[in-house]
Amino acid sequence: MQLFAASVTVLAYGAALIFVAVMNRREFSRNPEKGVRYESLPLRFKLLCWLFIIPLFVASLVGPAFVENCSVWIGAILGLSALVGFALLERACVRWYRENGHL
């Protein structure tokens, strides 16, 4: 069962990354200015999103569904942590954009 849960988690993480990439591409084609801003964003902000925020969102969904002894409350706590982390990261990105004249 643990191997199955791990496989589902990796697949869900990959799907989430693909979803974010597709949505970014769509948004950047509609608003090229946003794409230029995103390209200038330092790698540390992007890595925080890819390696911290997205895995928390995935864990909040996959954990309660496929992991033994993982309650819905743990999933909710992980989801709230992901939302708070996303809001803080978004705020840090906007601050960086303003400091560097992109907004």
C-alpha angles and dihedrals in degrees: 000000000000092000090052091049091049091049092049090048093052091046092048091049090051091048091050091051091049091048092051091047092050093047091048091050091050093047093046092050090053093044112025091181089066090052091053090050092049092050090054093050112109117255093243091069092049092047091051089056096044098041103032115019100039094046090051091053091048092048091050090057103034099038100066092039102049112012120087116238092015110125129203088252091062089050090050091050090049090048092050090047089052092049093049091046091049092050092049092047091048089051091050091050093050090048090051091048091052094046091052097045099252095121 
